[in-house]
Amino acid sequence: MKRIFCLTIILLMGYTFCFAQSTGFGMGIVLGEPTGLNFKLWLGGPSALDLGLAWAFFEPNTNTLQVYADYLFHFLDLFKLPANAGRLVLYFGAGGRILVFNTEGNLPLSLGVRIPVGLTYFIPNVPMDVFLEIVPIMALLPATAFQASAGLGVRFFFQ
């Protein structure tokens, strides 16, 4: 896992001379609950797909893999910053997640609905963004429960 993470960082550093962040494909990391890899694919205009492959740490003594996918809508012109200060964007969306637990030889699954809300800061003249999000979650299987996650992340964009 450490080798994959290091290779990902090296590859991302090689693409620092790309185009605007509101187009193309971005790859990076998110720290929080969950912690792992994050991917963003702009679909055009204010719409994007946000995908993640991460580890969730909320259950002690378990290895929990989380896979999630969200459709995001961005309010691109909501915040006005000075011309060379970058761009701050509010977003919200809806999606789903799958948790795969590995406890005592069992492999139970958990399914849930995610409603991410966050802020993205596009760094000027660099194909990179920094984001902070809060995600209310309604777990559906194996039992219904309200949960939440949050994360701080960074992504580099490829054109």
Secondary structure by P-SEA (a helix, b strand, c coil): caaaaaaaaaaaaaccccccccccccccccccccbbbbbbbbccccbbbbbbbbbbccccccbbbbbbbbbbbbcccccccccccbbbbbbcccccbbbbbbcccbbbbbbbbbbbbbbbbbccccccccccbbbbbbbcccbbbbbbccccbbbbbcc
